[in-house]
Amino acid sequence: MELNEKLFKALANQTRLDILQWLKDPEKEITSVSCETVRYMMTEKGGICVQDIVKKAGLAQSTVSKYLSDLQDCGLLDSERHGKWTYYRRNETNLQALARLVATAL
């Protein structure tokens, strides 16, 4: 992963940072559904449903979808589509690479 302006613009928004934090521990952070449902989404669907992230953020779906897209474009999130629903999870490999890069380059 390389440092670039697009990545830091994505990280400069508090809600996008919140989303990354919520997806770090979704069983604790995503409270619109039960822990069992969160576990099911993570294991069977590959992430947390956009609708549950929208509920947590308290913003319009279009805004949250744009934020998720920005984070995915930077490689910080991965997604899986199941029917009409999209599920998001953190890309831990890229987040760890970013942490190493920041620690050594800045």
NORJOMO-V888123 format. One record per pair of residues at least 24 apart in sequence whose C-alpha atoms are under 6 Angstrom apart, sorted by the first residue. I is the first residue (numbers start at 1). J is the second residue. D is the distance in Angstrom with one decimal. If there is no record, write none. Layout:
<<I;J;D> <I;J;D>>
//
This chain:
<<7;74;5.6> <47;87;4.6> <47;88;4.4> <47;89;4.6> <48;87;4.8> <48;88;5.1> <49;86;5.9> <49;87;4.3>>
//
